Amino acid sequence: MSDQVSILLYIKSMLADLMFINGIIATELIKITENTATIRHGEEFLSKTKCLTEHNELNKKIIDIIKKYQKRPEDLAELENHVLKKHLD
């Protein structure tokens, strides 16, 4: 039974790490999309659309999902500050 518990704890830890990594990828892809739109259409384009607001809401949802599975609060705080920094000032 002890081996099974160890395996389950290992899998749980691995899944938490994968959730964190996927959260980083998801939030960075949103930023890449914003940067690409800015390059292609100019900064006025983003300011005239709801994209930034919608992207911020998506980023908050991603952070909330990661919070459910976090192992270390300091890791999440660093990601949250990085992703939502413009909106924390």
N, C-alpha and C positions, 0 to 999 in steps of 0.2 A: 504493500500500500504506500509506503514511503517513496518508492521510486515513481509511482504514478503522481503523487503530489508534487514531487520535484519537477517532473516533466510538465505538469499543468502550470506550475509557477513560472517555469522557463518560457512556455508558450505565451502566457499572459504578459510577461515582461517583453518578449519579442513583439507581440502585437501592439503593446503600448508604444514601443519604439517606432514601429511602422506607422502608427497613427500620427505620431509627432512628425516624422519625416514627410509623410503625405500632406500634412497640414502646411509644412514649409513649402513644399512643391506647389500646392494649390494657391497659397497666398502670393508666391512669387510669379506664378503664371498670370494671376490677375494683374499684377504690376507690369509684367511684360506686355500684356494686352493694352494697358493704359499708355505705356510708352510708345508702342507701335502706332496706336491711334493718334497720339500727339505728333509723332514724326510724319505720319501720312497726312493728317488733316489740320495740324496746328493746335496750339493750346486752347484757342477759342472754342474749338469743337468740343473738347471735354467740359469746358465750363458752361456750355450751352445745353448739354445733355444731362440726363440723370445718372450717367454712368458712374461717376465718382461716388455718389451717394449709394447707388446699388452695389458697387464694388465694396464699399465700406461695410455695408450690411452683410454681404457674403463673407467678408473677412471676419466679422464678429461671429457669425454662425460657425465658421471653421474653428475659431478659437474656442467657442463654447463646446464644440464636439471634442476637441483635444482635451479640454478641461476634465471631461468625464473619464479619460483614460490616462491622465498624467501620472508620472511617477515622482517627478521632482518639480515642485512649484517654481523654483528659480529658472528652470528651462522654459517653462511656459511664460513666465513674466518677461523674459528676454524676447521671446517671439512676439508676444502681445505688444510690447513697447515698440518693437521694430515695425510691425505691420500697421499698428494704429497710431504711430507717432504723430502724424499730422493732425490727428483728431484729439490728441491728448493735451496739446498746448493750450 
